[in-house]
Amino acid sequence: MTVSTSLRDVIGLDNQLPRLADSTLIMIDFQNTYRRGVMALEGAEQALAAAARLLAAARAAGTPVIHVVNDGGENTPYDIRAEIGAISDEVAPVDGEPVVVKEFPDAFHRTDLEKTLRELGAGTDLVLAGFMTHMCVTFSAQGAFNLGYRPTVVAEATATRSLAAPDGTVLSAAALQTAALTTISDVFGPIALTVEDLTA
């Protein structure tokens, strides 16, 4: 099988990973809804544990941290007024860490995220982690790229779920995870496989 040249290579973008200490960390939708019930993700607990390590490393390095949550409205699986829509305790914000509320997969679309980044004095390097890989992580990476940022996604701190494909077959969570990360790395930004790739 022939492997195509990535779009990043075609247009001359580099794939060097940033240092976490020189970036801004964006934690996307680490909400309880993805740990149980209708929206439970495969590998959510492992990804959450990796995200907790990433968050601890960022705080230790003095890296600015922004949390993003999806608000689907009252009595939905994304009700941020209820426990189901809250950020999981393991990665909950501390004082001084802003929380941006979104209603679309792209965390930049009709939110205060870009304004918050400016207020924090953020540079172009953004580190993204969160749920779901194929949806809000991918489209937030695209949104960042479109605005001139350089997003890097931490693979082990993301997760997704199995879905029915258009032809009725089942697309496994592992296959969708790989496809989403490959989509991101083709043009939007490089992929750090582990937290340690950014902190070693």
Residue frames relative to the residue before (quaternion, step in Angstrom):
aa qw qx qy qz dx dy dz
M 1.0000 0.0000 0.0000 0.0000 0.00 0.00 0.00
T 0.3436 -0.7410 0.5439 0.1923 3.56 -0.86 0.97
V 0.2599 -0.7589 0.5798 0.1428 3.57 -0.91 0.93
S 0.3863 -0.7405 0.5067 0.2137 3.56 -0.74 1.08
T 0.5479 -0.5761 0.4919 0.3548 3.53 -1.26 0.47
S 0.4734 -0.6775 0.4749 0.3022 3.58 -0.92 0.87
L 0.6000 -0.5577 0.4354 0.3734 3.54 -1.22 0.49
R 0.5931 0.5631 -0.3708 0.4400 3.59 1.07 -0.65
D 0.6720 0.4787 -0.2958 0.4814 3.57 0.97 -0.84
V 0.6350 0.5493 -0.3333 0.4290 3.59 0.97 -0.85
I 0.7838 0.3276 -0.1765 0.4972 3.59 0.89 -0.91
G 0.5822 -0.6645 0.3329 0.3297 3.56 1.29 0.27
L 0.4213 0.6784 -0.4923 0.3464 3.58 1.08 0.67
D 0.4045 -0.7291 0.4919 0.2506 3.58 -0.93 0.81
N 0.3541 -0.7386 0.5409 0.1912 3.55 -1.28 0.41
Q 0.3330 0.7523 -0.5028 0.2651 3.57 1.19 0.45
L 0.4054 -0.7135 0.5179 0.2417 3.55 -0.89 0.95
P 0.4334 -0.6930 0.5051 0.2772 3.60 -1.02 0.72
R 0.4911 -0.5746 0.5353 0.3770 3.53 -1.33 0.09
L 0.5343 -0.6310 0.4515 0.3353 3.56 -0.92 0.88
A 0.6513 0.5456 -0.3156 0.4225 3.58 0.98 -0.83
D 0.7202 0.4111 -0.2405 0.5044 3.59 1.20 -0.46
S 0.6412 0.5304 -0.2960 0.4690 3.58 1.29 0.17
T 0.3567 -0.6469 0.5970 0.3127 3.51 -1.39 -0.23
L 0.3031 -0.7675 0.5428 0.1566 3.57 -0.83 0.99
I 0.0816 -0.7757 0.6250 0.0320 3.55 -0.90 0.99
M 0.1664 -0.7919 0.5863 0.0381 3.56 -0.58 1.26
I 0.1380 -0.8582 0.4942 0.0111 3.56 -0.28 1.32
D 0.8881 -0.1099 0.0679 0.4411 3.56 -0.81 1.11
F 0.2603 0.7443 -0.5695 0.2322 3.58 0.81 0.92
Q 0.2104 0.8208 -0.4916 0.2010 3.55 0.76 1.15
N 0.6464 -0.5678 0.3558 0.3648 3.54 -1.15 0.68
T 0.5567 0.6406 -0.3881 0.3593 3.59 1.10 -0.58
Y 0.6825 0.4947 -0.2906 0.4528 3.59 1.13 -0.57
R 0.6311 0.5427 -0.3306 0.4449 3.59 1.28 0.03
R 0.8076 0.0608 -0.0155 0.5863 3.59 1.19 -0.31
G 0.7549 0.4061 -0.2739 0.4361 3.54 -1.27 0.30
V 0.8423 -0.2541 0.1537 0.4498 3.52 -1.32 -0.37
M 0.7559 0.3743 -0.2067 0.4958 3.62 1.09 -0.61
A 0.3181 0.7772 -0.4965 0.2196 3.61 1.23 0.22
L 0.2657 -0.7816 0.5532 0.1116 3.54 -0.92 1.00
E 0.4694 -0.6264 0.5340 0.3197 3.55 -1.17 0.57
G 0.8158 0.2004 -0.1718 0.5146 3.55 -0.81 1.01
A 0.3331 0.7765 -0.4871 0.2208 3.59 1.22 0.22
E 0.6808 0.5004 -0.3085 0.4370 3.59 0.87 -0.89
Q 0.6480 0.5031 -0.3191 0.4744 3.58 0.99 -0.79
A 0.6532 0.5070 -0.3091 0.4699 3.58 0.98 -0.85
L 0.6441 0.5208 -0.3199 0.4600 3.57 1.01 -0.81
A 0.6318 0.5210 -0.3320 0.4681 3.59 1.01 -0.76
A 0.6456 0.5001 -0.3138 0.4843 3.59 1.02 -0.80
A 0.6432 0.5241 -0.3185 0.4584 3.58 1.00 -0.81
A 0.6256 0.5271 -0.3366 0.4663 3.59 1.04 -0.70
R 0.6373 0.5057 -0.3213 0.4847 3.60 1.05 -0.73
L 0.6423 0.5264 -0.3095 0.4633 3.55 1.01 -0.87
L 0.6692 0.5006 -0.2944 0.4636 3.56 0.90 -0.93
A 0.6472 0.5124 -0.3205 0.4646 3.59 0.96 -0.83
A 0.6531 0.5084 -0.3107 0.4674 3.57 0.99 -0.84
A 0.6426 0.5210 -0.3226 0.4599 3.58 0.99 -0.80
R 0.6615 0.4997 -0.3109 0.4648 3.56 0.89 -0.89
A 0.6563 0.5167 -0.3100 0.4541 3.58 0.97 -0.86
A 0.7070 0.4552 -0.2482 0.4810 3.58 1.11 -0.74
G 0.4789 -0.6745 0.4352 0.3553 3.58 1.24 -0.18
T 0.3502 0.7492 -0.4823 0.2889 3.56 1.26 0.45
P 0.4584 -0.6614 0.5023 0.3166 3.63 -0.84 0.81
V 0.1454 -0.7905 0.5931 0.0470 3.58 -1.02 0.86
I 0.0440 -0.7637 0.6439 0.0179 3.55 -1.02 0.91
H 0.2176 -0.7616 0.5988 0.1186 3.56 -0.95 0.94
V 0.1438 -0.7727 0.6144 0.0691 3.56 -1.07 0.80
V 0.0337 -0.7844 0.6191 0.0204 3.58 -1.02 0.82
N 0.3570 -0.7168 0.5598 0.2131 3.53 -1.16 0.67
D 0.1636 -0.7869 0.5907 0.0716 3.57 -0.81 1.03
G 0.1221 -0.8204 0.5576 0.0329 3.55 -0.47 1.23
G 0.6307 -0.5326 0.3380 0.4520 3.56 1.25 -0.01
E 0.6851 -0.4967 0.3478 0.4038 3.52 -1.30 0.33
N 0.8550 0.1512 -0.1485 0.4733 3.52 -1.20 0.82
T 0.5294 0.5578 -0.4464 0.4576 3.57 1.13 0.72
P 0.6461 -0.5021 0.3806 0.4308 3.62 -1.22 0.12
Y 0.7169 0.3841 -0.2317 0.5337 3.59 1.31 -0.21
D 0.2996 0.7636 -0.5140 0.2511 3.58 1.06 0.70
I 0.2452 -0.8145 0.5092 0.1310 3.58 -0.22 1.26
R 0.5824 0.5587 -0.3779 0.4537 3.58 1.27 -0.05
A 0.7044 0.4088 -0.2330 0.5315 3.57 1.32 -0.23
E 0.6841 -0.4992 0.3405 0.4085 3.56 -1.26 0.36
I 0.6184 0.5776 -0.3457 0.4055 3.59 1.03 -0.77
G 0.7536 0.3825 -0.2074 0.4927 3.58 1.05 -0.70
A 0.4828 0.6789 -0.4288 0.3494 3.57 1.28 0.02
I 0.5520 -0.5667 0.4829 0.3755 3.56 -1.25 0.40
S 0.5377 -0.6467 0.4373 0.3185 3.57 -0.90 0.94
D 0.6186 -0.6068 0.3632 0.3424 3.54 -1.00 0.91
E 0.6286 0.5855 -0.3369 0.3854 3.57 1.00 -0.83
V 0.7915 0.2103 -0.1043 0.5643 3.60 1.16 -0.57
A 0.2603 0.8003 -0.5029 0.1972 3.57 1.17 0.52
P 0.5627 -0.6107 0.4349 0.3483 3.60 -1.09 0.67
V 0.2465 -0.7070 0.6345 0.1921 3.51 -1.29 0.47
D 0.7189 -0.4304 0.3052 0.4526 3.56 -1.26 0.24
G 0.7779 0.3221 -0.2571 0.4743 3.53 -0.93 0.94
E 0.6438 0.4800 -0.3295 0.4965 3.60 1.25 -0.19
P 0.3352 -0.7841 0.4825 0.1999 3.61 -0.37 1.18
V 0.2254 -0.7367 0.6232 0.1345 3.52 -1.28 0.59
V 0.1594 -0.7839 0.5978 0.0522 3.56 -0.76 1.12
V 0.2391 -0.7731 0.5755 0.1182 3.58 -0.85 1.00
K 0.0549 -0.8015 0.5955 0.0014 3.55 -0.89 0.98
E 0.2464 -0.7579 0.5843 0.1533 3.53 -1.34 0.30
F 0.7006 0.3790 -0.2395 0.5551 3.57 1.34 0.07
P 0.6606 -0.5232 0.3420 0.4157 3.63 -1.14 0.40
D 0.6811 0.4415 -0.2778 0.5138 3.60 1.03 -0.75
A 0.3736 -0.7690 0.4770 0.2037 3.57 -0.47 1.20
F 0.6385 0.5209 -0.3297 0.4608 3.59 1.26 -0.21
H 0.6078 0.6089 -0.3449 0.3754 3.58 1.19 -0.52
R 0.8505 -0.1044 0.0158 0.5152 3.56 -0.61 1.23
T 0.5490 0.5488 -0.4296 0.4614 3.55 0.97 1.01
D 0.5599 -0.5889 0.4660 0.3501 3.55 -1.38 -0.05
L 0.3345 0.7893 -0.4801 0.1859 3.61 1.20 0.18
E 0.6848 0.4660 -0.3084 0.4677 3.59 0.79 -0.91
K 0.6269 0.5270 -0.3312 0.4686 3.59 1.00 -0.77
T 0.6492 0.5174 -0.3107 0.4630 3.58 0.97 -0.85
L 0.6308 0.5252 -0.3306 0.4658 3.58 1.00 -0.79
R 0.6500 0.5069 -0.3189 0.4679 3.59 0.95 -0.83
E 0.6619 0.5157 -0.3086 0.4479 3.57 0.93 -0.87
L 0.6805 0.4673 -0.2791 0.4906 3.58 1.14 -0.64
G 0.4306 -0.7094 0.4550 0.3231 3.56 1.26 -0.20
A 0.2279 0.8191 -0.4978 0.1715 3.55 1.17 0.61
G 0.3937 -0.6775 0.5689 0.2499 3.51 -1.20 0.66
T 0.7416 -0.4230 0.2823 0.4374 3.56 -1.23 -0.32
D 0.6483 0.5361 -0.3313 0.4272 3.62 1.12 -0.55
L 0.0127 -0.7775 0.6277 -0.0378 3.54 -0.76 1.16
V 0.1885 -0.7474 0.6252 0.1220 3.57 -1.06 0.76
L 0.1283 -0.8167 0.5624 0.0155 3.56 -0.69 1.16
A 0.0721 0.7470 -0.6597 0.0413 3.52 -1.17 0.76
G 0.4253 0.7422 -0.4643 0.2294 3.58 -1.11 0.43
F 0.5190 -0.6090 0.5215 0.2962 3.48 -1.43 -0.28
M 0.6953 -0.3013 -0.6525 -0.0009 1.75 -1.87 1.63
T 0.6344 -0.5777 0.3526 0.3735 3.56 -1.05 0.74
H 0.7494 0.4260 -0.2325 0.4504 3.57 0.80 -1.02
M 0.7240 0.4166 -0.2260 0.5012 3.57 1.22 -0.33
C 0.8551 0.1742 -0.1114 0.4755 3.60 -0.23 -1.20
V 0.6225 0.5197 -0.3576 0.4632 3.60 1.07 -0.59
T 0.6717 0.4987 -0.2969 0.4604 3.58 0.87 -0.95
F 0.7365 0.4280 -0.2537 0.4583 3.59 0.75 -0.99
S 0.6100 0.5115 -0.3614 0.4854 3.60 1.15 -0.40
A 0.6037 0.5261 -0.3506 0.4855 3.59 1.12 -0.63
Q 0.6396 0.5096 -0.3188 0.4792 3.57 1.00 -0.79
G 0.6529 0.5200 -0.3133 0.4530 3.57 0.92 -0.89
A 0.6438 0.5115 -0.3156 0.4736 3.56 0.99 -0.83
F 0.6530 0.5204 -0.3032 0.4592 3.56 0.92 -0.95
N 0.6634 0.5231 -0.3058 0.4390 3.57 0.90 -0.91
L 0.7120 0.4431 -0.2433 0.4874 3.57 1.15 -0.64
G 0.6287 -0.5821 0.3232 0.4019 3.58 1.26 0.14
Y 0.5008 0.6221 -0.4452 0.4049 3.58 1.25 0.22
R 0.3448 -0.7046 0.5785 0.2234 3.54 -1.35 0.24
P 0.0876 -0.8393 0.5356 0.0330 3.60 0.06 1.25
T 0.0889 -0.7399 0.6635 0.0665 3.53 -1.20 0.70
V 0.2194 -0.7843 0.5699 0.1091 3.58 -0.83 0.99
V 0.3072 -0.7319 0.5815 0.1782 3.58 -0.97 0.92
A 0.3827 -0.7901 0.4309 0.2087 3.55 -0.18 1.32
E 0.7143 0.4686 -0.2877 0.4330 3.59 0.78 -0.94
A 0.6786 0.4411 -0.2848 0.5137 3.60 1.26 -0.24
T 0.6198 0.4628 -0.3675 0.5163 3.57 1.12 0.79
A 0.0148 0.7885 -0.6149 -0.0006 3.56 -1.26 0.35
T 0.1043 -0.7832 0.6092 0.0674 3.54 -1.28 0.40
R 0.4363 -0.6957 0.5092 0.2577 3.60 -1.24 -0.26
S 0.5822 -0.5647 0.4487 0.3752 3.56 -1.26 0.37
L 0.0730 -0.8042 0.5899 0.0026 3.56 -1.04 0.82
A 0.5044 -0.5979 0.5161 0.3487 3.55 -1.28 0.34
A 0.3631 -0.7199 0.5530 0.2100 3.56 -0.89 0.98
P 0.6844 -0.4957 0.3252 0.4243 3.63 -1.17 0.35
D 0.6989 0.4534 -0.2848 0.4742 3.61 1.10 -0.57
G 0.6227 -0.5854 0.3214 0.4077 3.56 1.29 0.18
T 0.5462 0.5912 -0.4138 0.4253 3.58 1.21 -0.13
V 0.4800 -0.6555 0.4978 0.3034 3.55 -1.27 0.33
L 0.2050 -0.7425 0.6282 0.1100 3.53 -0.90 1.02
S 0.3753 -0.7627 0.4807 0.2151 3.56 -0.45 1.20
A 0.6237 -0.5352 0.4133 0.3922 3.53 -1.23 0.47
A 0.6337 0.5352 -0.3363 0.4459 3.60 1.00 -0.78
A 0.6708 0.4888 -0.2999 0.4703 3.58 0.94 -0.85
L 0.6642 0.4953 -0.3022 0.4714 3.58 0.98 -0.84
Q 0.6062 0.5506 -0.3415 0.4613 3.57 1.08 -0.74
T 0.6752 0.4877 -0.2884 0.4724 3.56 0.87 -0.96
A 0.6589 0.5115 -0.3103 0.4560 3.59 0.93 -0.89
A 0.6624 0.5085 -0.3134 0.4521 3.59 0.93 -0.86
L 0.6754 0.4832 -0.2960 0.4719 3.57 0.88 -0.91
T 0.6344 0.5200 -0.3247 0.4708 3.58 1.09 -0.71
T 0.6097 0.5419 -0.3393 0.4685 3.59 1.05 -0.75
I 0.6600 0.5039 -0.3054 0.4661 3.57 0.89 -0.94
S 0.7308 0.4559 -0.2528 0.4407 3.57 0.77 -1.04
D 0.5416 0.6199 -0.4097 0.3931 3.60 1.18 -0.33
V 0.8417 -0.0048 0.0178 0.5397 3.60 0.98 -0.73
F 0.7038 0.5225 -0.3057 0.3717 3.62 0.80 -0.92
G 0.7725 -0.2805 0.2008 0.5332 3.60 0.96 -0.74
P 0.6120 -0.5664 0.4026 0.3776 3.56 -1.24 0.33
I 0.3602 -0.7093 0.5691 0.2082 3.53 -1.33 0.39
A 0.1980 -0.7187 0.6540 0.1286 3.55 -0.99 0.93
L 0.3815 -0.7511 0.4816 0.2416 3.59 -0.51 1.09
T 0.8095 0.1051 -0.0330 0.5766 3.59 1.01 -0.78
V 0.6597 -0.4806 0.3989 0.4179 3.54 -1.31 0.26
E 0.6545 0.5533 -0.3043 0.4158 3.54 0.98 -0.92
D 0.5564 0.6091 -0.3907 0.4084 3.59 1.18 -0.47
L 0.7281 0.4014 -0.2285 0.5065 3.60 1.18 -0.52
T 0.7567 0.3999 -0.1882 0.4816 3.56 1.20 -0.40
A 0.5079 0.6696 -0.4223 0.3395 3.60 1.24 -0.23
